[in-house]
Amino acid sequence: MHTFVTGGTGFVGANLIRLLLQEGHKVRALVRSTSDRRNLHGLDVECVSGDLNDPDLFQLIQGCEVVFHVAAHYSLWQADRELLYRHNVLGTRNVLAAAKRAGVDRTVYTSSVAAIGVAPVGTIADETYQSPAEKLIGHYKKSKYWAEQEAVQAAQAGQDVVIVNPSSPIGPWDIKPTPTGDVILRFLRRQMPAYLDTGLNFIDVRDVAWGHLLALQKGKRGDRYILGNQNLPLKALLDLMAQLTGLPAPQRMVPAWLPLTAAWVDEMLLSKLGKAPSVPIDGVRMAQQYMYYNAAKAVRELGLPQTSIATAVDDAIEWFVSNQYATL
């Protein structure tokens, strides 16, 4: 099958492309001229240069039967609001329109659990839950919500679109790294003396890749599928890394007001004096919630794999160390 992939140089996209090649797909990847292409080196992939908002994007897609729209702009900085909406919302609208114009059979859109929001305390969100857009924390989550609405509307208008909502992936090829990868790296670099009282749903990134392919094969048009696995407190993840590496896990929990104050000073005051901010306010606000999700629908309807999180973490550590991001 001829397959068009956006976001192929990123974490999820690089793992998806490897799976597609393994399964016999011919892959054409949309790559920006400024992108870091290391994740695609050595792969039998046709790279085409372009942008999500290019008006002639359909010409680059022509000849492909399916599209995986994985690309997104991720930032928790208040100053990146315009970029988030341009890339995530308008970019998704353009990719979907281009896929339709190119005669693509099916498009799989990569949303995020960020677009779903966090369920009320004492409950865990599944695909039937939706936080009101105005209650989503930060412009990244809001932009992913509105981008997902573009996919929903396209499906309602008759286009064959399936939506997947990955949680927090862990594993190899986390080149940037992602926020979860950054936690692993800071642990490996002995830069995490304390932790926040928060929790996330984690999944092996290779299971996320399979979730995309299974959504292509088995997903229902217009439906969304949470690609997740295990809900874990951050402290449990750090303890797991301690077991795998022999490094000590932080034992001191930081009260939420402390990093929130530091983030406000960093982003709202010092950044205006020319200092590059290092702690985003929205990131700290998000971490005050336990972001737990139920992926039973994807497991039941798609056959989403549920690889051990210990395996995912161990492989992520090995990848970071072998690629000289950190040492043990």
C-alpha positions as CSV (number, residue, x, y, z in Angstrom):
1,M,0.0,0.0,0.0
2,H,1.3,3.5,-0.9
3,T,1.2,5.5,2.4
4,F,1.7,9.2,3.1
5,V,2.9,10.2,6.5
6,T,3.3,13.6,8.1
7,G,5.4,14.0,11.2
8,G,7.7,11.1,10.2
9,T,10.8,12.7,11.7
10,G,9.3,12.8,15.1
11,F,9.0,10.2,17.9
12,V,5.7,8.6,17.0
13,G,6.1,9.1,13.3
14,A,9.5,7.5,13.2
15,N,8.3,4.4,14.9
16,L,5.2,4.3,12.7
17,I,7.3,4.5,9.5
18,R,9.5,1.6,10.7
19,L,6.4,-0.5,11.3
20,L,4.8,0.4,7.9
21,L,8.1,-0.6,6.1
22,Q,8.2,-3.8,8.1
23,E,4.6,-4.5,7.1
24,G,5.4,-3.9,3.4
25,H,4.0,-0.4,2.9
26,K,5.7,2.0,0.5
27,V,6.1,5.2,2.5
28,R,6.2,8.8,1.3
29,A,7.0,11.3,4.1
30,L,6.3,15.0,4.2
31,V,9.4,16.7,5.7
32,R,9.9,20.4,6.3
33,S,13.2,21.8,5.0
34,T,14.2,22.7,8.5
35,S,13.4,19.3,10.0
36,D,16.0,17.1,11.7
37,R,16.0,14.0,9.5
38,R,18.1,11.7,11.6
39,N,15.1,9.5,12.5
40,L,14.8,8.7,8.8
41,H,18.4,8.0,7.9
42,G,18.9,4.6,6.2
43,L,15.2,4.0,5.7
44,D,13.7,3.2,2.3
45,V,11.4,6.3,2.4
46,E,10.5,8.8,-0.3
47,C,10.9,12.2,1.4
48,V,9.0,15.1,-0.1
49,S,9.6,18.7,1.1
50,G,6.6,20.7,2.2
51,D,4.5,22.2,4.9
52,L,1.2,21.2,6.5
53,N,-0.4,24.5,5.2
54,D,0.9,24.3,1.6
55,P,-2.0,25.0,-0.8
56,D,-0.6,22.4,-3.2
57,L,-0.2,19.7,-0.6
58,F,-2.6,17.4,-2.5
59,Q,-0.1,17.1,-5.3
60,L,2.4,15.6,-2.9
61,I,-0.2,13.1,-1.7
62,Q,-1.4,12.0,-5.1
63,G,-0.8,8.3,-5.8
64,C,-1.1,7.4,-2.1
65,E,-4.0,5.3,-0.9
66,V,-3.8,6.3,2.8
67,V,-2.6,9.2,4.9
68,F,-1.3,9.1,8.5
69,H,-1.4,12.7,9.7
70,V,0.9,12.5,12.7
71,A,2.6,15.9,12.6
72,A,1.8,18.5,15.3
73,H,3.4,21.4,16.9
74,Y,4.0,20.8,20.6
75,S,4.7,23.7,23.0
76,L,3.5,24.7,26.4
77,W,4.8,28.3,26.1
78,Q,2.2,31.0,26.2
79,A,4.1,32.9,23.4
80,D,3.6,30.0,21.0
81,R,-0.2,30.3,20.9
82,E,-0.4,31.5,17.2
83,L,2.0,28.7,16.0
84,L,-0.1,26.0,17.8
85,Y,-3.3,27.0,16.1
86,R,-1.6,27.5,12.7
87,H,0.1,24.2,12.6
88,N,-2.4,22.0,14.6
89,V,-5.8,23.4,13.6
90,L,-5.2,25.0,10.2
91,G,-2.6,22.4,9.3
92,T,-5.0,19.5,10.1
93,R,-7.8,21.2,8.1
94,N,-5.4,21.5,5.1
95,V,-4.1,18.0,5.3
96,L,-7.6,16.5,5.4
97,A,-8.7,18.7,2.5
98,A,-5.6,17.7,0.5
99,A,-6.2,14.0,1.3
100,K,-9.8,14.3,0.0
101,R,-8.7,16.1,-3.1
102,A,-6.0,13.5,-3.8
103,G,-8.6,10.7,-3.6
104,V,-7.1,9.0,-0.5
105,D,-9.1,6.0,0.7
106,R,-8.7,6.6,4.4
107,T,-6.9,9.0,6.7
108,V,-5.8,8.3,10.3
109,Y,-5.5,11.4,12.3
110,T,-3.2,11.5,15.3
111,S,-5.0,13.5,18.0
112,S,-4.0,13.2,21.7
113,V,-5.5,12.4,25.1
114,A,-4.7,16.1,25.6
115,A,-7.7,16.9,23.4
116,I,-10.0,14.8,25.6
117,G,-9.1,16.5,28.9
118,V,-9.0,15.1,32.4
119,A,-12.1,13.4,33.9
120,P,-13.4,14.5,37.3
121,V,-11.6,13.3,40.4
122,G,-12.3,9.6,41.1
123,T,-13.1,8.7,37.5
124,I,-10.9,7.8,34.5
125,A,-11.6,9.3,31.0
126,D,-12.4,7.1,28.0
127,E,-13.5,8.0,24.5
128,T,-17.0,9.0,25.6
129,Y,-15.7,11.7,27.9
130,Q,-14.9,15.2,26.7
131,S,-13.8,18.2,28.8
132,P,-15.3,21.5,27.6
133,A,-12.7,23.2,25.4
134,E,-12.6,26.2,27.7
135,K,-11.6,24.0,30.6
136,L,-8.6,22.4,28.8
137,I,-5.3,23.7,30.3
138,G,-3.2,25.7,27.9
139,H,-3.2,26.4,24.2
140,Y,-1.6,23.1,23.2
141,K,-4.5,21.1,24.6
142,K,-7.0,23.6,23.1
143,S,-5.3,23.5,19.7
144,K,-5.4,19.7,19.7
145,Y,-9.1,19.7,20.7
146,W,-10.0,22.1,17.8
147,A,-7.8,20.1,15.4
148,E,-9.7,16.9,16.4
149,Q,-12.9,18.7,15.6
150,E,-11.6,19.3,12.1
151,A,-11.3,15.5,11.8
152,V,-14.7,14.9,13.3
153,Q,-16.3,17.3,10.9
154,A,-14.6,15.8,7.9
155,A,-15.8,12.4,8.9
156,Q,-19.4,13.7,9.4
157,A,-19.2,15.2,5.8
158,G,-18.4,11.7,4.4
159,Q,-14.6,11.6,4.4
160,D,-13.1,8.3,5.8
161,V,-11.2,9.6,8.8
162,V,-10.3,7.6,12.0
163,I,-8.9,9.3,15.1
164,V,-6.4,8.0,17.5
165,N,-5.5,9.6,20.8
166,P,-2.1,8.5,22.2
167,S,-1.3,9.0,25.8
168,S,2.3,9.3,26.9
169,P,4.5,7.2,24.7
170,I,7.9,5.8,25.9
171,G,10.6,4.0,23.8
172,P,13.3,4.5,21.2
173,W,13.7,7.3,18.6
174,D,12.7,10.0,21.0
175,I,15.0,12.4,19.3
176,K,13.7,15.7,20.6
177,P,13.0,14.4,23.4
178,T,9.2,14.5,24.3
179,P,8.2,15.6,27.8
180,T,8.1,12.0,29.0
181,G,11.5,11.4,27.4
182,D,12.8,14.5,29.2
183,V,11.7,13.1,32.5
184,I,13.8,9.9,31.7
185,L,16.7,12.0,30.6
186,R,16.7,14.2,33.7
187,F,16.6,11.1,35.9
188,L,19.5,9.5,34.0
189,R,21.5,12.8,34.3
190,R,20.9,13.0,38.0
191,Q,18.9,16.2,37.6
192,M,15.8,15.3,39.4
193,P,16.2,15.8,43.2
194,A,12.4,15.9,43.8
195,Y,9.1,15.1,42.0
196,L,5.6,16.5,41.6
197,D,2.5,14.6,42.8
198,T,1.1,13.8,39.4
199,G,0.4,10.8,37.3
200,L,0.1,9.8,33.6
201,N,-1.0,7.0,31.3
202,F,2.0,5.5,29.7
203,I,2.3,3.2,26.6
204,D,5.2,1.7,24.6
205,V,5.6,3.9,21.5
206,R,5.8,0.8,19.3
207,D,2.3,-0.1,20.6
208,V,1.2,3.4,19.5
209,A,2.6,2.7,16.1
210,W,0.6,-0.5,15.9
211,G,-2.5,1.4,17.1
212,H,-2.2,3.6,14.1
213,L,-2.0,0.6,11.7
214,L,-4.8,-1.2,13.4
215,A,-6.9,1.9,13.3
216,L,-6.3,2.0,9.5
217,Q,-7.3,-1.7,9.2
218,K,-10.2,-1.9,11.8
219,G,-11.2,1.5,13.0
220,K,-14.7,2.9,12.4
221,R,-15.0,6.1,10.4
222,G,-15.4,9.1,12.7
223,D,-14.5,7.1,15.9
224,R,-11.7,7.9,18.2
225,Y,-9.5,5.4,20.0
226,I,-7.3,6.1,23.1
227,L,-3.9,4.5,22.5
228,G,-2.8,3.9,26.1
229,N,-1.8,1.3,28.6
230,Q,-0.9,1.8,32.2
231,N,-1.9,4.6,34.6
232,L,1.1,5.3,36.9
233,P,2.0,8.1,39.4
234,L,5.1,9.9,38.4
235,K,6.8,8.5,41.6
236,A,6.1,4.9,40.4
237,L,7.8,5.6,37.1
238,L,10.8,7.1,38.8
239,D,11.0,4.0,41.1
240,L,10.8,1.8,38.1
241,M,13.7,3.6,36.5
242,A,15.7,3.2,39.8
243,Q,15.1,-0.5,39.6
244,L,16.2,-0.7,36.0
245,T,19.3,1.5,36.4
246,G,20.4,1.2,40.0
247,L,20.3,5.0,40.3
248,P,18.5,6.4,43.3
249,A,14.9,7.7,42.9
250,P,14.0,11.1,44.3
251,Q,12.2,10.7,47.6
252,R,11.1,14.3,48.2
253,M,7.8,15.6,46.8
254,V,7.6,19.3,45.8
255,P,4.5,21.2,46.7
256,A,2.7,22.5,43.6
257,W,2.9,26.2,44.5
258,L,6.7,26.2,44.4
259,P,7.2,25.3,40.7
260,L,4.1,27.3,39.8
261,T,5.6,30.4,41.3
262,A,8.9,29.7,39.6
263,A,7.2,29.2,36.3
264,W,5.3,32.4,36.6
265,V,8.4,34.4,37.4
266,D,10.4,32.6,34.6
267,E,7.8,32.9,31.8
268,M,6.0,36.2,32.6
269,L,8.8,38.3,34.1
270,L,12.3,37.1,33.3
271,S,11.4,36.2,29.6
272,K,10.5,39.8,29.0
273,L,14.0,40.8,30.1
274,G,15.5,38.6,27.5
275,K,16.0,35.4,29.5
276,A,14.8,32.2,27.7
277,P,12.2,30.6,30.0
278,S,12.8,27.1,31.2
279,V,9.6,26.2,33.1
280,P,6.2,26.7,31.3
281,I,3.3,27.8,33.5
282,D,0.9,25.5,31.6
283,G,3.2,22.5,32.2
284,V,3.1,23.0,35.9
285,R,-0.7,23.5,35.9
286,M,-1.2,20.3,33.9
287,A,1.0,18.4,36.4
288,Q,-1.4,19.3,39.2
289,Q,-3.8,16.7,37.7
290,Y,-3.6,12.9,37.5
291,M,-4.0,12.4,33.7
292,Y,-5.4,8.9,33.6
293,Y,-7.2,7.2,30.7
294,N,-8.9,4.0,29.9
295,A,-7.7,2.4,26.6
296,A,-10.1,-0.7,26.8
297,K,-11.9,0.3,23.6
298,A,-8.7,0.2,21.5
299,V,-7.7,-3.1,23.1
300,R,-11.1,-4.6,22.4
301,E,-11.9,-3.3,19.0
302,L,-8.5,-2.8,17.4
303,G,-6.4,-5.4,19.3
304,L,-4.0,-2.7,20.6
305,P,-0.9,-4.4,22.1
306,Q,-0.1,-3.7,25.8
307,T,3.6,-4.2,26.1
308,S,5.0,-3.9,29.6
309,I,5.9,-0.3,30.6
310,A,9.1,-1.7,32.1
311,T,10.1,-2.9,28.7
312,A,9.3,0.4,27.1
313,V,11.3,2.3,29.8
314,D,14.2,-0.1,29.6
315,D,14.4,0.3,25.8
316,A,14.1,4.1,26.1
317,I,17.0,4.2,28.5
318,E,19.1,2.0,26.3
319,W,18.3,4.2,23.2
320,F,19.2,7.4,25.1
321,V,22.4,6.0,26.4
322,S,23.5,4.4,23.1
323,N,22.8,7.7,21.3
324,Q,24.9,9.6,23.9
325,Y,22.0,11.6,25.5
326,A,23.1,10.4,28.9
327,T,25.4,7.9,30.6
328,L,24.9,5.2,33.2
